[in-house]
């Protein structure tokens, strides 16, 4: 089991460019999440998907879109990258059918926008 | 979800027990206490959770006070690999579905040789 896999691991973008961060999990989890983490700060929830076919905004959704492609995959898109979106992005999943199911995180995508 | 307060940093000697406190004075009856940790550059890792009884697993023990307004995570024999940021999170887990965890600043635990 690979758990939660994120690609790419590193990315540098110029302001205004677009890109999609990919996330896939192999644990048959219903729920998936995107967080961002800025230096010296805790993680902040961008978007989440409680189950296949649904997505909802988290704490900091502006500037992002998401797609729950199927049960395994949840992608995060930056349509027009801004320097303020320089951050480390973490994808996570959990079994939404189980109470207190813990979140399993990937190892992150480190994005720099110049 | 209730807010939590943790010390920003702590040190512990290798081989000793590391006791990480967390205050959650506004916790409500349905809210659980979760602990995660984040080792440098990696994604957060789940450690343990509890409601009101003390809990223990292979990684740690969780002690929750009787009034549930505070808790302590105990790493019984800390090793250098336990150096990480530890997050205490309180969340209403009585509802199935997505768990929108709110991460604070956490406690940066340094294990010294």
Interface residues (C-beta under 8 A of the other chain):
Chain A: X4 X31 X33 X35 X40 X41 X42 X43 X44 X45 X48 X49 X50 X51 X56 X58 X59 X90 X92 X94 X96 X97 X98 X99 X100 X101 X102 X103 X104 X105 X106 X107 X108
Chain B: X32 X34 X36 X41 X42 X43 X44 X45 X46 X49 X87 X93 X94 X96 X97 X98 X99 X100 X101 X102 X103 X104 X105 X106
